[in-house]
Amino acid sequence: MENIPHRNNGSYVLGSERERYAQIAAKRYVADPSIQAIADEPSRSRSFANGLLHCDTDVEVRPRSVPGRRRASRS
């Protein structure tokens, strides 16, 4: 499977380069890694990878599996 290029110098990823990132991320996500695993490969943030999948692909993103938070008990 193709790797996402490592280009994290704080600049925006736009145009054809963003489309390429999105295609690679979509293929990897369908193969069942987590969004965090996709983000870690090119040393980008989870929100970057999430934005690619939500905005730039037709992939249906799975809901996060976050355990329920406990409420602080009030006395």
C-alpha positions in Angstrom: 0.0 0.0 0.0 1.2 3.5 -0.8 2.6 5.6 2.0 1.5 9.2 2.7 4.4 11.6 2.0 6.2 13.1 5.0 5.8 16.8 4.5 5.1 18.5 7.8 6.8 21.8 7.8 3.8 23.7 9.0 2.6 24.5 5.5 -0.9 23.9 4.1 -1.4 20.9 1.8 -3.5 22.2 -1.1 -4.4 21.3 -4.7 -3.3 18.1 -6.3 -1.1 17.2 -3.3 -4.1 17.3 -1.0 -6.1 15.2 -3.4 -3.2 12.7 -3.5 -3.1 12.6 0.4 -6.9 12.1 0.5 -6.8 9.2 -2.0 -4.1 7.5 0.0 -5.8 8.1 3.3 -9.1 6.8 2.0 -7.5 3.6 0.8 -5.8 3.1 4.2 -9.0 3.9 6.1 -11.0 1.4 4.1 -8.4 -1.2 5.0 -9.3 -0.5 8.6 -6.6 1.5 10.4 -7.7 4.2 12.7 -7.7 7.9 11.8 -4.9 8.4 14.3 -2.8 5.8 12.6 -3.3 7.6 9.3 -2.3 10.9 10.9 0.8 9.5 12.6 2.4 8.2 9.4 3.1 11.7 7.9 3.3 13.3 11.3 0.2 15.3 10.9 -2.6 15.9 13.4 -5.7 13.7 13.8 -7.8 16.7 12.7 -5.9 16.9 9.5 -6.6 13.3 8.7 -10.2 13.6 9.8 -10.7 16.6 7.6 -9.2 14.8 4.6 -11.6 11.9 5.1 -14.7 14.0 5.8 -14.2 16.8 3.2 -12.1 15.4 0.4 -13.3 11.8 0.0 -16.6 9.8 -0.2 -15.6 7.4 2.5 -18.1 7.0 5.3 -16.1 7.7 8.5 -16.8 5.3 11.4 -17.8 6.9 14.7 -15.2 7.3 17.4 -15.2 4.5 19.9 -14.6 6.6 23.0 -15.7 5.1 26.3 -18.4 7.0 28.1 -17.2 9.7 30.4 -18.1 9.6 34.1 -19.9 12.5 35.5 -18.4 14.0 38.6 -20.6 13.2 41.5 -22.1 16.2 43.3 -22.5 16.1 47.0 
